[in-house]
Amino acid sequence: MNTLYYGDNLDILQRYIKDESVDLVYLDPPFNSNANYNVLFAQKDGAQSSAQIQAFEDTWQWDQNAIQTYTREVEKGGPVADALRAFNLILGDSNMMAYLTMMAPRLQELRRVLKPTGSLYLHCDPTASHYLKVLLDMVFGAENFRNEISWKRQGAHSDSRGYGSVHDTILFYVKSINFIWNDIFQEYDQNYVDQYYRYSDSDGRKWMSGDLGAAGLSGGGYDYVWNGVLRTWRCPIETMQKLDAESRLYYTKNGIPRIKRYLDESKGLPAQDLWPDIQSLRSWHAERMGYPTQKPLALLERIINASSNPGDVVLDPFCGCGTAIAAAQKLGRNWIGIDITHLAIGLIKRRMEDAFGDALKYEVIGEPTTVDDARTLAEQDKYQFQWWALGLVGARPADQKKGADHGIDGRLYFHDDNSGKTKQVILSVKGGQHVNVSHIRDLKGVLEREKAEIGVYISLEEATKPMRAEAAEAGFYHSDTWNRDYPKVQILTIAELLDGKQIDMPPIQQVSKTFKRAKREKGKGADQLGLLD
């Protein structure tokens, strides 16, 4: 069963994922770049907005938790413990040390869940790749290292006092020598095409000439006369006749036949460990969804095609906006995704629904399914609760910085006429137990200030009668196009949302999505496997 987990991937791996149940692991863990990545949303007119929310903090601190993890891993002994001790001698009590300490137990768990034929691809940048390679050598064995792939993610970059940093590193390891491998190909470089495919037919088809002689060829060939030339040929005379009839032979000045190898029939260059042919996502790319560090589908499709087969299981333990699992679904693989933020889980759910439709079946584990679950989440983390609640209605989160939302936790946008005017729904989310009529009055004030059409109050607790009366006094928003009145202020409880109730509003168009709508895919239906039985 395709499964999406909310939670710490170390805990999820240990609790839910069986030994040797996964064919391919791809992970793109937050790099130790001391940067806070934020999701930048588009304005209603498509321009970039200053409103942003933090998606994840890409910083690992050497704190009490890191010390405890380090001690626990070192006490286990073995090659990984030796590596961590060596790192500590070199790096001391640094944030890089905290990063490697965090990665060590997770890499060991990922090796455990891999099948003997499985592979792992770890995506990282040059600031940590050399340390991670040593750590992976200890986890998988240096003999199971296959490649250090350089993905050229951008054309040029101006770095002060140094060479431009234009590539990421992808470390490719296998569980054993019997790993799955399918030959894949890259497009030819244009210089190669210009040099070798320099001939063209009258219809413009480019081709290069290939030798048909078999002299010195292992296994020998076929001796006969062709076009007055007696030679040992690579193919029998019947094949030569067929090639000639199809105008696929080219004759040199000496009358020697050579075969035309057409560019449009070539698979390309067998994939190398330098990948300059896959562009990183730019603002104009249709698949870009606005999530930081989003990788292109083509990158994941290459990895999945090379190291798995249809029906296999692909796992991404840091799945972010879900590119790996979207690629897996598209290519007919089963998948497991894990992420620690409800923002990411909500985005992935929306992305998969947009790309593959309601027919796609998968399970979400770790999200609240009851009011009690939701209350627990609200007590643990206010913002995770808000992101989860907003995800239930497909809303766009507002800036999470304290005092920056001005009474707004989320927004939805819609168009319901031909005026071109974008209209909005303002959302306020309350996870506390104390709800009162002042909250509705405040929401009405925000509606007036923002000139919004509809306001929605989402609450864990039941609304009081005065609250509902205050909401009713706000009246209605009338849509001429749909010839309907919609309550201007609406109150929805978590219990109602969990029961399937939604906001009463005009139909939502693309502009309303929390992130850009994912492209509709024609994914192959993967066989569903009982991974967790």
Secondary structure, DSSP 4 states (H G I P E B T S, - for coil): --EEEES-HHHHHHHHPPTT-EEEEEE-PPPSS-EEEEEEEEPTTSSEEEEEEEEEEE----SHHHHHHHHHHHHT-SHHHHHHHHHHHHH-S-HHHHHHHHHHHHHHHHHHHEEEEEEEEEEE-TTTHHHHHHHHHHHH-GGGEEEEEEEE--S----TTS----EEEEEEEESSTT------EEPPPHHHHHHH--EE-TT--EEEEEE-B-TT-TT--EEEEETTEEEEESS-HHHHHHHHHTT-EEE-TT--EEEEEEGGG---EEP-SEE-SSPPP-TT-TT--S-TTPPPHHHHHHHHHHH--TT-EEEETT-TT-HHHHHHHHTT-EEEEEES-HHHHHHHHHHHHHHH-TT---EEESS--SHHHHHHHHHH-HHHHHHHHHHHTTPEE---STTTSTT-SEEEEE--SSS---EEEEEEEE-SS---HHHHHHHHHHHHHHT-SEEEEEESSPPPHHHHHHHHTT-EEEETTTTEEEESEEEEEHHHHHTT-----SPP-GGGSSSPPPPP-----PPP--TT-
